[in-house]
């Protein structure tokens, strides 16, 4: 949490992080079949069907100098409420939606981390 706040309060570190994320996601460095992430990330209107991509897009769009970490957490929480909690009509459906989101979110974050590492992203030091 402390290191996250440090990055959010540093214009230069935040600029490098945004640039690296842009390169990894938009320029197609993610190791996923069919460049799904590249295509979806470039068109925010199409993100409604891919919750984890919408969450990532929303978080990246909020990465500005001195962004409070609470804003990022609220963004993720709000998306989870809208796309996982609210649509659930039963406990079983909630469990399925939540586990599906968690699996896809972890896959996405692992793919981003791997791509940033393999491409020697400056923000991954």
BELJOPE-V667370 format. One record per backbone hydrogen bond with DSSP energy under -1.0 kcal/mol. NH is the residue of the N-H (numbers start at 1). CO is the residue of the C=O. Records with the same first field share a line. If there is no record, write none. Layout:
NH=CO, CO
This chain:
5=1
6=2
7=3
8=4
9=5
10=7
14=10
15=11
16=12
17=13
18=14
19=15
20=16
21=17
22=18
23=19
24=20
25=21
26=22
27=22
29=24
32=30
35=32
36=33
39=35
40=36
41=37
42=38
43=40
46=43
47=44
50=47
54=50
55=51
56=52
57=53
58=54
59=55
60=56
61=57
63=60
64=62
66=8
67=64
71=68
72=68
73=69
74=70
75=71
76=72
77=73
78=74
79=75
80=76
81=77
82=78
83=79
84=80
85=80
86=81
94=90
95=91
96=92
97=93
98=94
99=95
100=96
101=97
102=98
103=99
104=100
105=101
106=102
107=103
108=104
109=105
110=106
111=107
112=108
113=109
114=110
115=111
116=112
117=113
118=114
119=115
120=117
121=116
124=121
125=122
